[in-house]
Amino acid sequence: RLAAVEAGATQLALSPDGRAAAVAGRSGGLVLVDLRSGSIRTLEGDASPFVRVALSSHRVVALAKSGRAYVWNRATYELEWSRSIGVPLGVGAFLSPDGAYLATADAEGETMLTPTAGGEPRKLVARLE
């Protein structure tokens, strides 16, 4: 059992290479599990529970209920950046397959594309007919 998600897992993401899993819990904890060795690392954020998690080969991305996004380096477990992206209770948060971008959508339909290596988010505008 994972202490960081003792209250129950709410989100699970597997890495594209099948070597890691990220598990978020109701209590706000987020753990990264090495599926080969079984080692577990706790990743820290704010007190708000994580509502979305995603993994790439190099990064762990999580969106907190508060609307804050976090990006950690998967090899070093270091927090690369954290910022409010204005998507409380994010309707959707998806990591590009190469881990370079975080795409988010809110309940009003606004979509944003944020580079995970840093930089400013861009609003995405699509015309659906």
C-alpha positions in Angstrom: 0.0 0.0 0.0 1.1 3.5 -0.7 1.0 5.8 2.3 0.7 9.0 0.1 -2.6 7.7 -1.3 -3.8 5.9 1.8 -7.2 7.6 1.5 -7.7 6.2 -2.0 -6.3 6.8 -5.4 -8.0 9.3 -7.6 -5.7 9.5 -10.6 -3.3 7.0 -12.2 -0.9 7.5 -15.1 1.6 5.1 -16.7 4.7 6.3 -18.5 5.0 5.6 -22.2 8.0 3.3 -21.6 6.1 1.3 -19.0 8.7 1.9 -16.4 6.8 4.2 -14.0 3.4 5.0 -12.6 2.2 8.2 -11.0 -0.6 7.8 -8.4 -2.5 10.7 -6.9 -4.6 10.3 -3.8 -7.7 12.0 -2.2 -5.5 13.4 0.6 -3.4 15.4 -1.9 -0.4 13.0 -2.1 1.3 12.2 -5.4 3.8 9.3 -5.7 5.9 8.1 -8.5 6.5 4.3 -8.5 9.4 2.7 -10.4 7.6 -0.4 -11.7 10.8 -2.4 -12.1 12.4 -1.8 -8.7 9.3 -1.0 -6.7 10.9 2.2 -5.3 8.4 4.9 -4.4 9.1 8.7 -4.4 6.6 11.3 -3.0 6.3 14.4 -5.1 5.2 17.6 -3.2 2.7 20.2 -4.3 0.3 22.5 -2.6 -2.3 21.2 -0.1 -4.9 20.9 -2.9 -5.5 17.3 -4.2 -4.2 16.5 -7.7 -7.1 16.1 -10.2 -5.0 15.1 -13.3 -1.6 13.4 -13.6 0.4 12.5 -16.7 3.8 11.0 -17.4 6.3 11.3 -20.3 9.6 9.7 -20.6 11.2 12.7 -18.9 8.6 14.5 -16.9 5.8 14.1 -14.4 2.9 16.6 -14.7 0.1 17.2 -12.3 -2.8 19.6 -12.1 -4.0 20.4 -8.6 -7.7 21.2 -7.8 -6.5 24.7 -7.0 -5.6 25.2 -10.7 -1.9 25.1 -10.2 0.2 22.9 -12.6 3.4 21.2 -11.5 6.2 19.7 -13.6 8.9 17.5 -12.1 11.9 15.9 -13.8 11.3 12.2 -13.7 15.0 11.3 -13.4 15.9 13.7 -10.5 12.5 14.2 -8.9 13.2 17.9 -8.9 10.4 20.4 -9.4 11.1 22.1 -12.7 8.3 24.6 -12.5 4.9 25.3 -10.9 2.4 28.0 -11.8 -1.3 28.8 -11.7 -2.8 28.1 -15.1 -6.3 29.2 -14.1 -8.0 25.8 -14.6 -9.5 25.0 -11.3 -11.0 21.5 -11.3 -9.5 21.2 -14.8 -11.9 19.5 -17.1 -9.0 18.2 -19.0 -5.3 18.1 -18.8 -3.2 16.1 -21.2 0.5 15.7 -21.7 1.9 15.5 -25.3 3.5 12.1 -26.0 7.0 13.7 -26.0 6.2 15.5 -22.7 6.9 18.9 -24.3 3.4 20.4 -23.8 0.6 20.4 -21.3 -2.8 21.0 -22.9 -5.7 22.0 -20.6 -9.4 22.8 -21.0 -11.7 24.4 -18.5 -15.5 24.1 -18.0 -16.1 27.2 -20.2 -14.3 25.6 -23.1 -11.1 27.7 -23.0 -8.1 25.7 -24.0 -4.4 26.4 -23.2 -1.1 24.9 -24.4 1.7 25.3 -21.9 5.4 24.3 -22.7 6.5 22.0 -19.9 10.1 23.2 -20.1 8.8 26.7 -19.1 7.5 29.6 -21.1 4.2 31.2 -21.3 0.9 29.3 -22.0 -0.9 30.0 -25.3 -4.6 30.1 -25.8 -5.7 27.6 -28.4 -8.5 28.7 -30.7 -10.3 26.2 -32.9 -13.3 26.7 -35.0 -15.6 23.8 -34.8 -18.4 23.6 -37.4 
